[in-house]
């Protein structure tokens, strides 16, 4: 029996790889000779670096960078097993959890640290990049990232501007004379699962900046700043990102990456599954185990488990999903290729206790064992 485990992390608890280990342990209680293939996955958000690095036998790199308030922190990124593809989650250097609630202010926060991660990877020889967007503390359209890569943004008097969302409306000129030369050799793929435009009622500022600390006045100023910047980009670079789907991701970082680095936006889960070669592993599998921390209506809209199920169904392979929690809307995933799903929680327990690694691992192992005990019963029954 061949079982492929391609499960997203349970955020704040077990990684994709750790879940795979627990599932394998449970399966092998029932089927000791089973071949269990663990394929770490993620949907472009948290866990993407771990999934792609572990899934391709790459390496992790730690580097000192600036957080969104230009304070020194240690962040990591990954280089995949091919030695030339860097995987970066922007939240590692520019994420909301890096800033205390009382200091959150998208007028001040910058993506400079994300640019420092890219620069480090470029200098290490990487020429292909996968950038995961999401969880940002910023609304600077990626200008900070670009400043770290050598770009300068100038006001009407051609004075160099500082950092943060507050400079958006002040940018009148773009100076790229000192940009990192190697960027011309680089290709950027952006894992993006939102379709927000750069600005407007559904844009970066209006939809996301409040959770980053913006007041109502700031929301209006940031939205106007993104609109003004889009005009400058069109005039200076002859690129129109004003209505580009996904340009508003991560505080406009999606738009900045497209405009300045010729990045391509793609659904995160599709990108990850292609890179880890899931389809090739699935061709002769008997079962697929997938899942994520919570199965709900968002799962059915195309998150990691449904991405896995979509490929599995090409080969008519049964798909079982495990989750920490289930909502009533999880039944919608049946229409998307998930044949059966289960919560791993066996008895009433506080969330903080359930999320402890040792507890979650115990639950995952135990429920995997019971699922395959049932499969074995059915196997015996229908062989008669």
N, C-alpha and C positions, 0 to 999 in steps of 0.2 A: 504494500500500500504506500502510495506517495501522497503526502499532504504538504501543501504550500501555505505557509503562514505569512500573510501580508497585512499587518494590522497597524493602524496609526497609534501614536503614543496616547496614553491616558495622561493628559496634561497635568503636571504637578505631581505625578505619581510614578508610573513606569514608562520607560522609553519603549519605542517600537521593538527594539532588539530584546529588551528584558521581557516584554510580553511574549515574544516568540519563544524564549527559553522556558517560560512557565507553561505555555501551551504544549510545547514538545514534551516536557516532563509528564504532563497529564496524559497525553496520547500514549506515551510509551509504557505506562502502567498497564494499558489494555493491549496495545500492539507493540511489543518490544522490538520487533524487527522493522517497524515502519520507517520509511525515509521521510524525515521532516525537513523541508527546505524553508529557511527563515529569510524573508526578503524585507528588510526594514523600509518603511515608507512614511511619507508625510504629504500634506497637500500644499506645500509652499510656505506655510507659516512656521510656527514653532516646531522644531524637530526635523526640519528639512535638511539642515547641515548634517546632523547625526545620521539620518537615514541614508543620504547619498554617500557619505564618507564610509560608513560601516558597510553599506550595500555594495560598494565597489572596492573595498579594502584600501581606502585612501588614508590620509593622515590629517590630524587636527593641528592647527597653528594658533598659538596664543600671542597676542601683541598688545602693547599699551597704546591706547587711543584716547580721544576726548569724548566724553559723554555729551548729551544734548546741551548741557550748560557749560561746556568746555572745561570740564574737570577730568583729570586723568583716571582712567579705569583700565582693567584688563578685559579684553574681549577675544573671542575665538572665531575662526572661520575654518573651512575645510578645503583640502585639495583632494579631488577624486583620484581613484586608482590609476587614471591615465596620466597623472602627473602634470596636466596642463589646464585642467578645469577647476576653477575656484568656486566654492559654494558659500554664499554669504547671506545671513539673515540680517536685515537692516536693524532689527530690534536689538541685536547684540550690542550695538554701539549707540543706537539712537532710539531705543525703546522707552515706552511710557513707564515701565516698572523701575527704570534707572533713576527716576526723579521723584522725590517725595511730593505728596499731594500739594502741600503748601507752596512748593516752588514751581509747579507746572504753569507754563506760560508760553504758548506757541508763538508769541511775538519775539521771544528771546531764544527759544530752543533751536538747535541746528543739527543738520545731518552730517556735519564735518567728520565725525568719527567713522561713519560708513565709508566716506571717501578715503579715510586713512586705511581701512581694511582693504579696499580695492587697490590702493597704491602699493601696499605691502605685497599683495598677491601678484601684481604686475611685475614688481621688482624681483620676485621669486621665479619669474618666468611664465606665469599663467597668462594665457591669451583668450581663454574662453571663460565666461562667467555666468553663473546662475544666481540671481539675486531674489531672495524671498522678501516680499513686502508684507507689512502688517504689524500692528502693535506699536506704531510710531508715537513719539512724544512731540513730533514736529509738524510744521505747516510751512516749510520754507521752499517747497517745490524742488528740493534737491540742490539748492544753491550752495549750501554748506558742503555737501559731498563734492561738488564741482570745485569749490575753493580749495579743498584739500588736494585736488588733482591738478591744481595750477591755474584754474580760471580766476579772473578777477571781474567783479561787477562794479560798475562806476555810476555815479550820480550825474546830474545834468551838467555839473562843473568838471566832470571827469575825475572826481575824487573817488578813491576806493572805498567801498562800503563794508560794514561789519557783517554780523551774522544774524540769523533768525528771520521769522516771518515779517518783522517790522521793516525789512529792506525791500520787500517785494515791489512796492509802488515807487520806490526811489531809483530802481534800476533803469538806466537810460541807455547804457552802452555795455557791451560784452567784450572783454579783452581775453583772448585765448592764446596770446603769444607765448606764455610760459606754461601752457598745459603740458602734462606728461606726454612726451612724444610717442611712447609705446601704445597709447590709447588708440592710435590709428590702426594698430594691428589686432585690436581686441574685438571680440563679439560678445554681446550681452543678451542673455535671455532672462526675462522677468517673470517670475512666478506670481501671477496676479489673479485673484478670484473675485474681484469687485469690478463693477463696470461704471463707477462714478466718473463723470467728466471733470475737467480741470477746475472749473468754477461754475457758479450758478446755483439754483435751488437744490440740485443733487450733487454739487461739487464738493471738493475736499474740505473746505472751511465750514460750509453750512451743515454738512452731515457729521463730520468727525471732530471738529476743533473744540467743541464744548467739553468733551471728555478729556481733552488735553489741557484744560484750564482756561479756555477762552471765555471772556464775558460776551454779552450780546454785541457790544460795540466792537470788540475785537473780531468777532465773527464777520461783521460787515467790512471791517478794514482789511482783514485777510482775504476775503472773497474778492474785494476790489483790487487788492494787490496781485492776486493770481490773474485776474482779467488783464490788468495793466502789463504784467510780465508776459502774458501770452502774446500781446501786441508787439512788445519789444522783440520777442523771439521770432515772430513772423517777419518783422522788418529786418532784423539783423541776420537771421539764419535761413529765412524763407521757408520756415516749417510752421504749419498751423496745428497746434495741439488743443485748441480751444474746445473742440467737441469730441476729442478722442476718447473712446471708451476705455476706462482704466487709468486715464491720465491723473485722476484725482486720488489714486491709491497712495497711502502712506503720506498724506499731507501734500500731494502734488509731486511726490518723488517719481511716480510712474511717468508723468509728463516730462519731468526733467531728464530722466534717463533716455526717453525716446528722442527728445529734441537735441540733446547734446552728445549722446553716446550711441545714437542710432540703435537703441535697444528694441527688442521684439517682445511684445507682451503675449503671454500664453497662460491657459489655466494651469495652476500649480500642480494638481494631481496628475494631469496628463504628462507634464514634463518630467516629473519624478519617476513615474512608472516606466516611461520610455528609457530613462537613464539607467535605472536599475535592472532593466531587461526582464521585467515581470512576465511578459507574454511568452518568452522563450521557456521560462521555468514552468509555466502553466500547461503547456501542450499535452503532457502525459500525466497530469495530476489526477488523483481520485477525489480529493476534497480540497477546498480552499477555505481558510479561516481568516476573516478580516474583522474590522470593527474600529471603534474609537471610544473616547471617554463617555460620550453620550450620543445615543441614536435618537434623532428627532427629525423635524421637517427639513432642517438645513442639510442633514445627511442625504436625504432624498434629492436635494437640488444639485448634487454633484460633488459632494465631498469624497474623501479618500475611499471609504468602503464601497461606495457606488462605482467609483472609478475602477476598483479591483473587480467588482462583480461584472462590470461591462466587458472586461477582457475575458473573464472566466466563462461567460456565457457564449463566447465565440467557439469554445471547445466543449460546451454542454457539461460543465463541471459544477457540481453542487457547491453552493456558497453558504457558509455559516458565519454569523457575525456575533461577536462578544462585545459587551459594553458595560461600563460602570453603572450607567443609568439609562432608562428607556422612557420615552414619552409616548402618549397615545398616537402621535403622528408618526411614530417609527414604523407603523404598518405600511406606510407609503413606500418604504424601501423594498417591499416585496415586488412591487411593480418595476423596480429598477434592477432586479436580478439577485437580491438577497433572499435565499430560500427560507432561512430560519434564523432567528436572533434570540439571544439570551442575555440577561443581566448576570454579572458575576457575583452580585451581592446575595449571600445566603441567609442573612438574618438582619434584624434592625441594628444599625450601627451609625454612629456619628460620622459625618462626611470626613472630618479631619482624621479620624481613625481609619476609615475605609481607604483613604488615600496614602496611608503609610505603605512604603514599598513592601515590607514583609507581609502585611495583611493582604494587599492587592495581589501579590504573587501567589499567596496561599489560595485565594479565591479563584484566580485564573487557572491554576493547576487543577484544583478540585473540580471545577466545572468542565474543564476540557476532558478530564477523565470520565466524568459522568456522561457527557455527550457521546464519547466514543464507546462507552459501555452500551449505550442504547443502540449505536450503529452496529455493534457486534451482535447484539440480540437480534436485530432485524436481519443481519447477514445470515445468521443461523436459521432463522425462521424461513426466509425465502429461498434458502438452498435446499430445503426439504422437498 
